[in-house]
Amino acid sequence: MPIVANNTYAKQERYGKKAVTITPSNTDELADAVRAIYVGGLGDLKVIFWGDSTAVIFKAVPVGTIIEGIIKKVEATGTTATLLVGIL
């Protein structure tokens, strides 16, 4: 279905349709890239975005923060944030 600016479907596309628990890993990418990560426990979050190979560390991410972007990997080394939920 094509996305049209005034289409109700297009407006719904910006919202997640599914949530998954994320377990950080130094070796495995996420089963499906997520469009955002909810951080339930304070800490650092080390991620690799889709189309990139360089990790980025978000320092001292507060509880309740949502990091948006197409994220393909959350690395264990460098991630201290907990209760991570991926939004698809």
N, CA, C and O atoms as a Maestro MAE file, in Angstrom:
{
 s_m_m2io_version
 :::
 2.0.0
}

f_m_ct {
 s_m_title
 :::
 protein
 m_atom[352] {
  # First column is atom index #
  i_m_mmod_type
  r_m_x_coord
  r_m_y_coord
  r_m_z_coord
  i_m_residue_number
  s_m_chain_name
  s_m_pdb_residue_name
  s_m_pdb_atom_name
  i_m_atomic_number
  :::
  1 25 0.849 -1.181 0.000 1 A "MET " " N  " 7
  2 3 0.000 0.000 0.000 1 A "MET " " CA " 6
  3 2 0.890 1.238 0.000 1 A "MET " " C  " 6
  4 15 1.742 1.370 0.879 1 A "MET " " O  " 8
  5 25 0.724 2.138 -0.945 2 A "PRO " " N  " 7
  6 3 1.538 3.349 -0.985 2 A "PRO " " CA " 6
  7 2 1.197 4.282 0.179 2 A "PRO " " C  " 6
  8 15 0.066 4.317 0.664 2 A "PRO " " O  " 8
  9 25 2.193 5.022 0.603 3 A "ILE " " N  " 7
  10 3 1.981 5.967 1.695 3 A "ILE " " CA " 6
  11 2 1.721 7.341 1.099 3 A "ILE " " C  " 6
  12 15 2.523 7.863 0.326 3 A "ILE " " O  " 8
  13 25 0.588 7.912 1.474 4 A "VAL " " N  " 7
  14 3 0.176 9.230 0.999 4 A "VAL " " CA " 6
  15 2 0.036 10.124 2.221 4 A "VAL " " C  " 6
  16 15 -0.475 9.686 3.252 4 A "VAL " " O  " 8
  17 25 0.482 11.369 2.119 5 A "ALA " " N  " 7
  18 3 0.521 12.276 3.270 5 A "ALA " " CA " 6
  19 2 -0.810 12.395 4.004 5 A "ALA " " C  " 6
  20 15 -0.817 12.480 5.232 5 A "ALA " " O  " 8
  21 25 -1.927 12.403 3.300 6 A "ASN " " N  " 7
  22 3 -3.221 12.579 3.958 6 A "ASN " " CA " 6
  23 2 -3.896 11.252 4.304 6 A "ASN " " C  " 6
  24 15 -5.026 11.237 4.792 6 A "ASN " " O  " 8
  25 25 -3.221 10.168 4.059 7 A "ASN " " N  " 7
  26 3 -3.781 8.839 4.285 7 A "ASN " " CA " 6
  27 2 -3.654 8.463 5.758 7 A "ASN " " C  " 6
  28 15 -2.604 8.687 6.359 7 A "ASN " " O  " 8
  29 25 -4.693 7.903 6.341 8 A "THR " " N  " 7
  30 3 -4.666 7.452 7.730 8 A "THR " " CA " 6
  31 2 -3.566 6.432 7.944 8 A "THR " " C  " 6
  32 15 -2.914 6.443 8.988 8 A "THR " " O  " 8
  33 25 -3.344 5.546 6.976 9 A "TYR " " N  " 7
  34 3 -2.289 4.539 7.058 9 A "TYR " " CA " 6
  35 2 -0.931 5.216 7.236 9 A "TYR " " C  " 6
  36 15 -0.117 4.759 8.038 9 A "TYR " " O  " 8
  37 25 -0.678 6.288 6.507 10 A "ALA " " N  " 7
  38 3 0.592 6.999 6.597 10 A "ALA " " CA " 6
  39 2 0.800 7.565 7.995 10 A "ALA " " C  " 6
  40 15 1.910 7.525 8.526 10 A "ALA " " O  " 8
  41 25 -0.247 8.083 8.583 11 A "LYS " " N  " 7
  42 3 -0.150 8.643 9.929 11 A "LYS " " CA " 6
  43 2 0.169 7.554 10.944 11 A "LYS " " C  " 6
  44 15 0.867 7.818 11.923 11 A "LYS " " O  " 8
  45 25 -0.323 6.345 10.736 12 A "GLN " " N  " 7
  46 3 -0.080 5.244 11.657 12 A "GLN " " CA " 6
  47 2 1.321 4.682 11.493 12 A "GLN " " C  " 6
  48 15 1.836 4.062 12.424 12 A "GLN " " O  " 8
  49 25 1.962 4.877 10.338 13 A "GLU " " N  " 7
  50 3 3.285 4.331 10.068 13 A "GLU " " CA " 6
  51 2 4.348 4.857 11.023 13 A "GLU " " C  " 6
  52 15 5.351 4.182 11.255 13 A "GLU " " O  " 8
  53 25 4.151 6.042 11.578 14 A "ARG " " N  " 7
  54 3 5.164 6.601 12.473 14 A "ARG " " CA " 6
  55 2 5.148 5.959 13.839 14 A "ARG " " C  " 6
  56 15 6.080 6.154 14.619 14 A "ARG " " O  " 8
  57 25 4.120 5.200 14.150 15 A "TYR " " N  " 7
  58 3 4.008 4.545 15.447 15 A "TYR " " CA " 6
  59 2 4.435 3.089 15.344 15 A "TYR " " C  " 6
  60 15 4.256 2.450 14.307 15 A "TYR " " O  " 8
  61 25 5.002 2.570 16.429 16 A "GLY " " N  " 7
  62 3 5.409 1.181 16.456 16 A "GLY " " CA " 6
  63 2 4.217 0.242 16.432 16 A "GLY " " C  " 6
  64 15 3.118 0.589 16.866 16 A "GLY " " O  " 8
  65 25 4.457 -0.946 15.918 17 A "LYS " " N  " 7
  66 3 3.398 -1.948 15.830 17 A "LYS " " CA " 6
  67 2 3.678 -3.144 16.725 17 A "LYS " " C  " 6
  68 15 2.812 -3.993 16.934 17 A "LYS " " O  " 8
  69 25 4.907 -3.205 17.257 18 A "LYS " " N  " 7
  70 3 5.306 -4.349 18.065 18 A "LYS " " CA " 6
  71 2 6.461 -3.924 18.961 18 A "LYS " " C  " 6
  72 15 7.251 -3.053 18.596 18 A "LYS " " O  " 8
  73 25 6.556 -4.541 20.135 19 A "ALA " " N  " 7
  74 3 7.661 -4.275 21.054 19 A "ALA " " CA " 6
  75 2 8.366 -5.584 21.373 19 A "ALA " " C  " 6
  76 15 7.728 -6.627 21.519 19 A "ALA " " O  " 8
  77 25 9.705 -5.518 21.482 20 A "VAL " " N  " 7
  78 3 10.509 -6.697 21.789 20 A "VAL " " CA " 6
  79 2 11.542 -6.350 22.854 20 A "VAL " " C  " 6
  80 15 12.069 -5.238 22.890 20 A "VAL " " O  " 8
  81 25 11.818 -7.317 23.717 21 A "THR " " N  " 7
  82 3 12.872 -7.141 24.713 21 A "THR " " CA " 6
  83 2 14.222 -7.212 24.008 21 A "THR " " C  " 6
  84 15 14.433 -8.065 23.145 21 A "THR " " O  " 8
  85 25 15.127 -6.324 24.373 22 A "ILE " " N  " 7
  86 3 16.451 -6.309 23.764 22 A "ILE " " CA " 6
  87 2 17.481 -6.784 24.780 22 A "ILE " " C  " 6
  88 15 17.553 -6.278 25.900 22 A "ILE " " O  " 8
  89 25 18.277 -7.767 24.365 23 A "THR " " N  " 7
  90 3 19.416 -8.235 25.147 23 A "THR " " CA " 6
  91 2 20.676 -7.817 24.383 23 A "THR " " C  " 6
  92 15 20.933 -8.317 23.288 23 A "THR " " O  " 8
  93 25 21.459 -6.905 24.958 24 A "PRO " " N  " 7
  94 3 22.671 -6.465 24.280 24 A "PRO " " CA " 6
  95 2 23.620 -7.632 23.994 24 A "PRO " " C  " 6
  96 15 23.706 -8.575 24.781 24 A "PRO " " O  " 8
  97 25 24.329 -7.564 22.866 25 A "SER " " N  " 7
  98 3 25.256 -8.623 22.456 25 A "SER " " CA " 6
  99 2 26.417 -8.012 21.677 25 A "SER " " C  " 6
  100 15 26.229 -7.106 20.866 25 A "SER " " O  " 8
  101 25 27.607 -8.518 21.934 26 A "ASN " " N  " 7
  102 3 28.769 -8.048 21.177 26 A "ASN " " CA " 6
  103 2 28.891 -8.736 19.824 26 A "ASN " " C  " 6
  104 15 29.627 -8.273 18.952 26 A "ASN " " O  " 8
  105 25 28.166 -9.847 19.647 27 A "THR " " N  " 7
  106 3 28.304 -10.620 18.410 27 A "THR " " CA " 6
  107 2 27.064 -10.592 17.519 27 A "THR " " C  " 6
  108 15 27.187 -10.531 16.296 27 A "THR " " O  " 8
  109 25 25.885 -10.636 18.109 28 A "ASP " " N  " 7
  110 3 24.657 -10.765 17.326 28 A "ASP " " CA " 6
  111 2 23.960 -9.426 17.100 28 A "ASP " " C  " 6
  112 15 23.828 -8.609 18.011 28 A "ASP " " O  " 8
  113 25 23.517 -9.228 15.852 29 A "GLU " " N  " 7
  114 3 22.642 -8.090 15.564 29 A "GLU " " CA " 6
  115 2 21.235 -8.446 16.032 29 A "GLU " " C  " 6
  116 15 20.949 -9.614 16.300 29 A "GLU " " O  " 8
  117 25 20.366 -7.465 16.132 30 A "LEU " " N  " 7
  118 3 18.972 -7.714 16.490 30 A "LEU " " CA " 6
  119 2 18.317 -8.548 15.395 30 A "LEU " " C  " 6
  120 15 18.664 -8.413 14.221 30 A "LEU " " O  " 8
  121 25 17.382 -9.401 15.768 31 A "ALA " " N  " 7
  122 3 16.679 -10.234 14.782 31 A "ALA " " CA " 6
  123 2 16.020 -9.359 13.720 31 A "ALA " " C  " 6
  124 15 16.043 -9.687 12.534 31 A "ALA " " O  " 8
  125 25 15.440 -8.254 14.147 32 A "ASP " " N  " 7
  126 3 14.852 -7.251 13.248 32 A "ASP " " CA " 6
  127 2 15.331 -5.885 13.726 32 A "ASP " " C  " 6
  128 15 15.334 -5.610 14.926 32 A "ASP " " O  " 8
  129 25 15.732 -5.038 12.802 33 A "ALA " " N  " 7
  130 3 16.115 -3.677 13.180 33 A "ALA " " CA " 6
  131 2 14.902 -2.995 13.810 33 A "ALA " " C  " 6
  132 15 13.771 -3.188 13.364 33 A "ALA " " O  " 8
  133 25 15.144 -2.204 14.842 34 A "VAL " " N  " 7
  134 3 14.052 -1.511 15.525 34 A "VAL " " CA " 6
  135 2 14.064 -0.034 15.135 34 A "VAL " " C  " 6
  136 15 15.103 0.510 14.760 34 A "VAL " " O  " 8
  137 25 12.908 0.604 15.227 35 A "ARG " " N  " 7
  138 3 12.821 2.019 14.873 35 A "ARG " " CA " 6
  139 2 13.032 2.930 16.071 35 A "ARG " " C  " 6
  140 15 13.172 4.144 15.925 35 A "ARG " " O  " 8
  141 25 13.054 2.325 17.272 36 A "ALA " " N  " 7
  142 3 13.320 3.090 18.491 36 A "ALA " " CA " 6
  143 2 13.615 2.116 19.629 36 A "ALA " " C  " 6
  144 15 13.228 0.948 19.586 36 A "ALA " " O  " 8
  145 25 14.313 2.627 20.652 37 A "ILE " " N  " 7
  146 3 14.573 1.838 21.857 37 A "ILE " " CA " 6
  147 2 14.114 2.631 23.065 37 A "ILE " " C  " 6
  148 15 14.486 3.791 23.243 37 A "ILE " " O  " 8
  149 25 13.304 1.991 23.891 38 A "TYR " " N  " 7
  150 3 12.879 2.561 25.171 38 A "TYR " " CA " 6
  151 2 13.878 2.112 26.224 38 A "TYR " " C  " 6
  152 15 14.203 0.927 26.307 38 A "TYR " " O  " 8
  153 25 14.365 3.046 27.027 39 A "VAL " " N  " 7
  154 3 15.312 2.734 28.092 39 A "VAL " " CA " 6
  155 2 14.576 2.777 29.428 39 A "VAL " " C  " 6
  156 15 14.125 3.835 29.865 39 A "VAL " " O  " 8
  157 25 14.458 1.609 30.074 40 A "GLY " " N  " 7
  158 3 13.738 1.523 31.345 40 A "GLY " " CA " 6
  159 2 14.606 1.710 32.565 40 A "GLY " " C  " 6
  160 15 14.098 1.986 33.652 40 A "GLY " " O  " 8
  161 25 15.937 1.562 32.400 41 A "GLY " " N  " 7
  162 3 16.860 1.719 33.521 41 A "GLY " " CA " 6
  163 2 18.051 2.576 33.121 41 A "GLY " " C  " 6
  164 15 18.684 2.323 32.096 41 A "GLY " " O  " 8
  165 25 18.356 3.581 33.918 42 A "LEU " " N  " 7
  166 3 19.416 4.555 33.663 42 A "LEU " " CA " 6
  167 2 20.744 3.911 33.292 42 A "LEU " " C  " 6
  168 15 21.132 2.900 33.877 42 A "LEU " " O  " 8
  169 25 21.440 4.492 32.321 43 A "GLY " " N  " 7
  170 3 22.776 4.021 31.968 43 A "GLY " " CA " 6
  171 2 23.175 4.441 30.571 43 A "GLY " " C  " 6
  172 15 22.477 5.209 29.909 43 A "GLY " " O  " 8
  173 25 24.327 3.917 30.129 44 A "ASP " " N  " 7
  174 3 24.824 4.194 28.782 44 A "ASP " " CA " 6
  175 2 24.228 3.194 27.805 44 A "ASP " " C  " 6
  176 15 23.929 2.057 28.172 44 A "ASP " " O  " 8
  177 25 24.059 3.620 26.564 45 A "LEU " " N  " 7
  178 3 23.504 2.759 25.522 45 A "LEU " " CA " 6
  179 2 24.408 2.841 24.302 45 A "LEU " " C  " 6
  180 15 24.566 3.909 23.711 45 A "LEU " " O  " 8
  181 25 25.012 1.693 23.919 46 A "LYS " " N  " 7
  182 3 25.914 1.639 22.776 46 A "LYS " " CA " 6
  183 2 25.216 0.915 21.639 46 A "LYS " " C  " 6
  184 15 24.906 -0.272 21.745 46 A "LYS " " O  " 8
  185 25 24.969 1.635 20.545 47 A "VAL " " N  " 7
  186 3 24.185 1.093 19.431 47 A "VAL " " CA " 6
  187 2 24.912 1.279 18.100 47 A "VAL " " C  " 6
  188 15 25.815 2.106 17.968 47 A "VAL " " O  " 8
  189 25 24.485 0.480 17.116 48 A "ILE " " N  " 7
  190 3 24.927 0.660 15.736 48 A "ILE " " CA " 6
  191 2 23.662 0.852 14.895 48 A "ILE " " C  " 6
  192 15 22.749 0.027 14.919 48 A "ILE " " O  " 8
  193 25 23.633 1.953 14.160 49 A "PHE " " N  " 7
  194 3 22.478 2.259 13.325 49 A "PHE " " CA " 6
  195 2 22.548 1.500 12.010 49 A "PHE " " C  " 6
  196 15 23.627 1.113 11.560 49 A "PHE " " O  " 8
  197 25 21.401 1.293 11.405 50 A "TRP " " N  " 7
  198 3 21.289 0.627 10.109 50 A "TRP " " CA " 6
  199 2 22.119 1.400 9.088 50 A "TRP " " C  " 6
  200 15 22.073 2.629 9.049 50 A "TRP " " O  " 8
  201 25 22.871 0.684 8.267 51 A "GLY " " N  " 7
  202 3 23.666 1.309 7.225 51 A "GLY " " CA " 6
  203 2 25.003 1.847 7.716 51 A "GLY " " C  " 6
  204 15 25.729 2.496 6.964 51 A "GLY " " O  " 8
  205 25 25.329 1.576 8.985 52 A "ASP " " N  " 7
  206 3 26.585 2.053 9.547 52 A "ASP " " CA " 6
  207 2 27.291 0.885 10.220 52 A "ASP " " C  " 6
  208 15 26.666 -0.136 10.507 52 A "ASP " " O  " 8
  209 25 28.573 1.024 10.472 53 A "SER " " N  " 7
  210 3 29.313 -0.035 11.168 53 A "SER " " CA " 6
  211 2 30.010 0.500 12.412 53 A "SER " " C  " 6
  212 15 30.680 -0.244 13.128 53 A "SER " " O  " 8
  213 25 29.847 1.787 12.661 54 A "THR " " N  " 7
  214 3 30.475 2.425 13.812 54 A "THR " " CA " 6
  215 2 29.463 2.578 14.943 54 A "THR " " C  " 6
  216 15 28.355 3.074 14.740 54 A "THR " " O  " 8
  217 25 29.861 2.145 16.133 55 A "ALA " " N  " 7
  218 3 28.977 2.252 17.294 55 A "ALA " " CA " 6
  219 2 28.960 3.679 17.840 55 A "ALA " " C  " 6
  220 15 29.947 4.409 17.757 55 A "ALA " " O  " 8
  221 25 27.818 4.047 18.396 56 A "VAL " " N  " 7
  222 3 27.623 5.339 19.041 56 A "VAL " " CA " 6
  223 2 27.197 5.062 20.474 56 A "VAL " " C  " 6
  224 15 26.356 4.197 20.722 56 A "VAL " " O  " 8
  225 25 27.775 5.794 21.415 57 A "ILE " " N  " 7
  226 3 27.382 5.617 22.820 57 A "ILE " " CA " 6
  227 2 26.582 6.833 23.275 57 A "ILE " " C  " 6
  228 15 27.061 7.965 23.219 57 A "ILE " " O  " 8
  229 25 25.365 6.582 23.723 58 A "PHE " " N  " 7
  230 3 24.551 7.606 24.369 58 A "PHE " " CA " 6
  231 2 24.852 7.495 25.857 58 A "PHE " " C  " 6
  232 15 24.577 6.460 26.464 58 A "PHE " " O  " 8
  233 25 25.410 8.541 26.451 59 A "LYS " " N  " 7
  234 3 25.852 8.515 27.834 59 A "LYS " " CA " 6
  235 2 24.728 8.921 28.797 59 A "LYS " " C  " 6
  236 15 23.969 9.856 28.542 59 A "LYS " " O  " 8
  237 25 24.652 8.187 29.907 60 A "ALA " " N  " 7
  238 3 23.735 8.507 31.012 60 A "ALA " " CA " 6
  239 2 22.304 8.744 30.538 60 A "ALA " " C  " 6
  240 15 21.698 9.764 30.865 60 A "ALA " " O  " 8
  241 25 21.775 7.812 29.779 61 A "VAL " " N  " 7
  242 3 20.406 7.938 29.255 61 A "VAL " " CA " 6
  243 2 19.420 7.799 30.417 61 A "VAL " " C  " 6
  244 15 19.436 6.783 31.112 61 A "VAL " " O  " 8
  245 25 18.572 8.789 30.639 62 A "PRO " " N  " 7
  246 3 17.620 8.736 31.752 62 A "PRO " " CA " 6
  247 2 16.521 7.690 31.543 62 A "PRO " " C  " 6
  248 15 16.205 7.316 30.414 62 A "PRO " " O  " 8
  249 25 15.963 7.239 32.632 63 A "VAL " " N  " 7
  250 3 14.836 6.311 32.609 63 A "VAL " " CA " 6
  251 2 13.687 6.941 31.816 63 A "VAL " " C  " 6
  252 15 13.374 8.120 31.986 63 A "VAL " " O  " 8
  253 25 13.066 6.137 30.950 64 A "GLY " " N  " 7
  254 3 11.917 6.605 30.186 64 A "GLY " " CA " 6
  255 2 12.255 7.250 28.852 64 A "GLY " " C  " 6
  256 15 11.359 7.685 28.128 64 A "GLY " " O  " 8
  257 25 13.533 7.316 28.522 65 A "THR " " N  " 7
  258 3 13.955 7.922 27.263 65 A "THR " " CA " 6
  259 2 13.691 6.974 26.093 65 A "THR " " C  " 6
  260 15 13.856 5.760 26.216 65 A "THR " " O  " 8
  261 25 13.286 7.535 24.973 66 A "ILE " " N  " 7
  262 3 13.135 6.770 23.741 66 A "ILE " " CA " 6
  263 2 14.155 7.306 22.739 66 A "ILE " " C  " 6
  264 15 14.123 8.478 22.363 66 A "ILE " " O  " 8
  265 25 15.064 6.420 22.314 67 A "ILE " " N  " 7
  266 3 16.067 6.759 21.313 67 A "ILE " " CA " 6
  267 2 15.507 6.332 19.960 67 A "ILE " " C  " 6
  268 15 15.273 5.145 19.730 67 A "ILE " " O  " 8
  269 25 15.292 7.296 19.064 68 A "GLU " " N  " 7
  270 3 14.716 6.986 17.759 68 A "GLU " " CA " 6
  271 2 15.797 6.816 16.700 68 A "GLU " " C  " 6
  272 15 16.870 7.415 16.782 68 A "GLU " " O  " 8
  273 25 15.496 5.996 15.713 69 A "GLY " " N  " 7
  274 3 16.405 5.729 14.607 69 A "GLY " " CA " 6
  275 2 16.303 4.261 14.260 69 A "GLY " " C  " 6
  276 15 15.775 3.474 15.046 69 A "GLY " " O  " 8
  277 25 16.796 3.880 13.103 70 A "ILE " " N  " 7
  278 3 16.753 2.467 12.726 70 A "ILE " " CA " 6
  279 2 18.030 1.832 13.267 70 A "ILE " " C  " 6
  280 15 19.124 2.054 12.748 70 A "ILE " " O  " 8
  281 25 17.865 1.043 14.312 71 A "ILE " " N  " 7
  282 3 18.990 0.485 15.052 71 A "ILE " " CA " 6
  283 2 19.064 -1.014 14.792 71 A "ILE " " C  " 6
  284 15 18.077 -1.736 14.938 71 A "ILE " " O  " 8
  285 25 20.270 -1.474 14.399 72 A "LYS " " N  " 7
  286 3 20.440 -2.887 14.070 72 A "LYS " " CA " 6
  287 2 21.167 -3.682 15.140 72 A "LYS " " C  " 6
  288 15 21.113 -4.912 15.136 72 A "LYS " " O  " 8
  289 25 21.856 -2.992 16.073 73 A "LYS " " N  " 7
  290 3 22.612 -3.721 17.086 73 A "LYS " " CA " 6
  291 2 22.760 -2.895 18.354 73 A "LYS " " C  " 6
  292 15 22.974 -1.683 18.305 73 A "LYS " " O  " 8
  293 25 22.640 -3.576 19.497 74 A "VAL " " N  " 7
  294 3 22.933 -2.981 20.793 74 A "VAL " " CA " 6
  295 2 24.077 -3.797 21.375 74 A "VAL " " C  " 6
  296 15 23.922 -4.987 21.649 74 A "VAL " " O  " 8
  297 25 25.215 -3.162 21.561 75 A "GLU " " N  " 7
  298 3 26.395 -3.873 22.032 75 A "GLU " " CA " 6
  299 2 26.400 -4.002 23.555 75 A "GLU " " C  " 6
  300 15 26.019 -3.077 24.271 75 A "GLU " " O  " 8
  301 25 26.839 -5.170 24.035 76 A "ALA " " N  " 7
  302 3 26.893 -5.442 25.475 76 A "ALA " " CA " 6
  303 2 27.995 -4.604 26.138 76 A "ALA " " C  " 6
  304 15 27.780 -3.988 27.181 76 A "ALA " " O  " 8
  305 25 29.178 -4.595 25.511 77 A "THR " " N  " 7
  306 3 30.279 -3.798 26.045 77 A "THR " " CA " 6
  307 2 29.971 -2.334 25.784 77 A "THR " " C  " 6
  308 15 29.830 -1.913 24.635 77 A "THR " " O  " 8
  309 25 29.867 -1.570 26.846 78 A "GLY " " N  " 7
  310 3 29.549 -0.153 26.702 78 A "GLY " " CA " 6
  311 2 28.098 0.185 27.004 78 A "GLY " " C  " 6
  312 15 27.740 1.357 27.120 78 A "GLY " " O  " 8
  313 25 27.243 -0.865 27.133 79 A "THR " " N  " 7
  314 3 25.839 -0.626 27.484 79 A "THR " " CA " 6
  315 2 25.621 -0.992 28.945 79 A "THR " " C  " 6
  316 15 25.791 -2.143 29.347 79 A "THR " " O  " 8
  317 25 25.242 0.009 29.727 80 A "THR " " N  " 7
  318 3 24.917 -0.229 31.140 80 A "THR " " CA " 6
  319 2 23.438 0.018 31.415 80 A "THR " " C  " 6
  320 15 22.932 -0.341 32.478 80 A "THR " " O  " 8
  321 25 22.746 0.630 30.456 81 A "ALA " " N  " 7
  322 3 21.294 0.840 30.596 81 A "ALA " " CA " 6
  323 2 20.601 -0.505 30.641 81 A "ALA " " C  " 6
  324 15 21.079 -1.472 30.046 81 A "ALA " " O  " 8
  325 25 19.486 -0.577 31.335 82 A "THR " " N  " 7
  326 3 18.761 -1.836 31.488 82 A "THR " " CA " 6
  327 2 17.306 -1.689 31.059 82 A "THR " " C  " 6
  328 15 16.844 -0.597 30.731 82 A "THR " " O  " 8
  329 25 16.604 -2.804 31.070 83 A "LEU " " N  " 7
  330 3 15.178 -2.838 30.722 83 A "LEU " " CA " 6
  331 2 14.940 -2.200 29.359 83 A "LEU " " C  " 6
  332 15 14.092 -1.320 29.212 83 A "LEU " " O  " 8
  333 25 15.700 -2.657 28.364 84 A "LEU " " N  " 7
  334 3 15.627 -2.100 27.009 84 A "LEU " " CA " 6
  335 2 14.507 -2.775 26.221 84 A "LEU " " C  " 6
  336 15 14.386 -4.000 26.216 84 A "LEU " " O  " 8
  337 25 13.705 -1.971 25.567 85 A "VAL " " N  " 7
  338 3 12.596 -2.474 24.747 85 A "VAL " " CA " 6
  339 2 12.710 -1.862 23.354 85 A "VAL " " C  " 6
  340 15 12.772 -0.642 23.202 85 A "VAL " " O  " 8
  341 25 12.738 -2.723 22.344 86 A "GLY " " N  " 7
  342 3 12.787 -2.262 20.965 86 A "GLY " " CA " 6
  343 2 11.383 -2.083 20.418 86 A "GLY " " C  " 6
  344 15 10.500 -2.899 20.683 86 A "GLY " " O  " 8
  345 25 11.176 -1.035 19.668 87 A "ILE " " N  " 7
  346 3 9.880 -0.742 19.064 87 A "ILE " " CA " 6
  347 2 10.019 -0.933 17.564 87 A "ILE " " C  " 6
  348 15 10.822 -0.265 16.912 87 A "ILE " " O  " 8
  349 25 9.224 -1.858 17.019 88 A "LEU " " N  " 7
  350 3 9.267 -2.159 15.590 88 A "LEU " " CA " 6
  351 2 8.178 -1.392 14.852 88 A "LEU " " C  " 6
  352 15 8.053 -1.514 13.634 88 A "LEU " " O  " 8
  :::
 }
 m_bond[351] {
  # First column is bond index #
  i_m_from
  i_m_to
  i_m_order
  :::
  1 1 2 1
  2 2 3 1
  3 3 4 2
  4 3 5 1
  5 5 6 1
  6 6 7 1
  7 7 8 2
  8 7 9 1
  9 9 10 1
  10 10 11 1
  11 11 12 2
  12 11 13 1
  13 13 14 1
  14 14 15 1
  15 15 16 2
  16 15 17 1
  17 17 18 1
  18 18 19 1
  19 19 20 2
  20 19 21 1
  21 21 22 1
  22 22 23 1
  23 23 24 2
  24 23 25 1
  25 25 26 1
  26 26 27 1
  27 27 28 2
  28 27 29 1
  29 29 30 1
  30 30 31 1
  31 31 32 2
  32 31 33 1
  33 33 34 1
  34 34 35 1
  35 35 36 2
  36 35 37 1
  37 37 38 1
  38 38 39 1
  39 39 40 2
  40 39 41 1
  41 41 42 1
  42 42 43 1
  43 43 44 2
  44 43 45 1
  45 45 46 1
  46 46 47 1
  47 47 48 2
  48 47 49 1
  49 49 50 1
  50 50 51 1
  51 51 52 2
  52 51 53 1
  53 53 54 1
  54 54 55 1
  55 55 56 2
  56 55 57 1
  57 57 58 1
  58 58 59 1
  59 59 60 2
  60 59 61 1
  61 61 62 1
  62 62 63 1
  63 63 64 2
  64 63 65 1
  65 65 66 1
  66 66 67 1
  67 67 68 2
  68 67 69 1
  69 69 70 1
  70 70 71 1
  71 71 72 2
  72 71 73 1
  73 73 74 1
  74 74 75 1
  75 75 76 2
  76 75 77 1
  77 77 78 1
  78 78 79 1
  79 79 80 2
  80 79 81 1
  81 81 82 1
  82 82 83 1
  83 83 84 2
  84 83 85 1
  85 85 86 1
  86 86 87 1
  87 87 88 2
  88 87 89 1
  89 89 90 1
  90 90 91 1
  91 91 92 2
  92 91 93 1
  93 93 94 1
  94 94 95 1
  95 95 96 2
  96 95 97 1
  97 97 98 1
  98 98 99 1
  99 99 100 2
  100 99 101 1
  101 101 102 1
  102 102 103 1
  103 103 104 2
  104 103 105 1
  105 105 106 1
  106 106 107 1
  107 107 108 2
  108 107 109 1
  109 109 110 1
  110 110 111 1
  111 111 112 2
  112 111 113 1
  113 113 114 1
  114 114 115 1
  115 115 116 2
  116 115 117 1
  117 117 118 1
  118 118 119 1
  119 119 120 2
  120 119 121 1
  121 121 122 1
  122 122 123 1
  123 123 124 2
  124 123 125 1
  125 125 126 1
  126 126 127 1
  127 127 128 2
  128 127 129 1
  129 129 130 1
  130 130 131 1
  131 131 132 2
  132 131 133 1
  133 133 134 1
  134 134 135 1
  135 135 136 2
  136 135 137 1
  137 137 138 1
  138 138 139 1
  139 139 140 2
  140 139 141 1
  141 141 142 1
  142 142 143 1
  143 143 144 2
  144 143 145 1
  145 145 146 1
  146 146 147 1
  147 147 148 2
  148 147 149 1
  149 149 150 1
  150 150 151 1
  151 151 152 2
  152 151 153 1
  153 153 154 1
  154 154 155 1
  155 155 156 2
  156 155 157 1
  157 157 158 1
  158 158 159 1
  159 159 160 2
  160 159 161 1
  161 161 162 1
  162 162 163 1
  163 163 164 2
  164 163 165 1
  165 165 166 1
  166 166 167 1
  167 167 168 2
  168 167 169 1
  169 169 170 1
  170 170 171 1
  171 171 172 2
  172 171 173 1
  173 173 174 1
  174 174 175 1
  175 175 176 2
  176 175 177 1
  177 177 178 1
  178 178 179 1
  179 179 180 2
  180 179 181 1
  181 181 182 1
  182 182 183 1
  183 183 184 2
  184 183 185 1
  185 185 186 1
  186 186 187 1
  187 187 188 2
  188 187 189 1
  189 189 190 1
  190 190 191 1
  191 191 192 2
  192 191 193 1
  193 193 194 1
  194 194 195 1
  195 195 196 2
  196 195 197 1
  197 197 198 1
  198 198 199 1
  199 199 200 2
  200 199 201 1
  201 201 202 1
  202 202 203 1
  203 203 204 2
  204 203 205 1
  205 205 206 1
  206 206 207 1
  207 207 208 2
  208 207 209 1
  209 209 210 1
  210 210 211 1
  211 211 212 2
  212 211 213 1
  213 213 214 1
  214 214 215 1
  215 215 216 2
  216 215 217 1
  217 217 218 1
  218 218 219 1
  219 219 220 2
  220 219 221 1
  221 221 222 1
  222 222 223 1
  223 223 224 2
  224 223 225 1
  225 225 226 1
  226 226 227 1
  227 227 228 2
  228 227 229 1
  229 229 230 1
  230 230 231 1
  231 231 232 2
  232 231 233 1
  233 233 234 1
  234 234 235 1
  235 235 236 2
  236 235 237 1
  237 237 238 1
  238 238 239 1
  239 239 240 2
  240 239 241 1
  241 241 242 1
  242 242 243 1
  243 243 244 2
  244 243 245 1
  245 245 246 1
  246 246 247 1
  247 247 248 2
  248 247 249 1
  249 249 250 1
  250 250 251 1
  251 251 252 2
  252 251 253 1
  253 253 254 1
  254 254 255 1
  255 255 256 2
  256 255 257 1
  257 257 258 1
  258 258 259 1
  259 259 260 2
  260 259 261 1
  261 261 262 1
  262 262 263 1
  263 263 264 2
  264 263 265 1
  265 265 266 1
  266 266 267 1
  267 267 268 2
  268 267 269 1
  269 269 270 1
  270 270 271 1
  271 271 272 2
  272 271 273 1
  273 273 274 1
  274 274 275 1
  275 275 276 2
  276 275 277 1
  277 277 278 1
  278 278 279 1
  279 279 280 2
  280 279 281 1
  281 281 282 1
  282 282 283 1
  283 283 284 2
  284 283 285 1
  285 285 286 1
  286 286 287 1
  287 287 288 2
  288 287 289 1
  289 289 290 1
  290 290 291 1
  291 291 292 2
  292 291 293 1
  293 293 294 1
  294 294 295 1
  295 295 296 2
  296 295 297 1
  297 297 298 1
  298 298 299 1
  299 299 300 2
  300 299 301 1
  301 301 302 1
  302 302 303 1
  303 303 304 2
  304 303 305 1
  305 305 306 1
  306 306 307 1
  307 307 308 2
  308 307 309 1
  309 309 310 1
  310 310 311 1
  311 311 312 2
  312 311 313 1
  313 313 314 1
  314 314 315 1
  315 315 316 2
  316 315 317 1
  317 317 318 1
  318 318 319 1
  319 319 320 2
  320 319 321 1
  321 321 322 1
  322 322 323 1
  323 323 324 2
  324 323 325 1
  325 325 326 1
  326 326 327 1
  327 327 328 2
  328 327 329 1
  329 329 330 1
  330 330 331 1
  331 331 332 2
  332 331 333 1
  333 333 334 1
  334 334 335 1
  335 335 336 2
  336 335 337 1
  337 337 338 1
  338 338 339 1
  339 339 340 2
  340 339 341 1
  341 341 342 1
  342 342 343 1
  343 343 344 2
  344 343 345 1
  345 345 346 1
  346 346 347 1
  347 347 348 2
  348 347 349 1
  349 349 350 1
  350 350 351 1
  351 351 352 2
  :::
 }
}
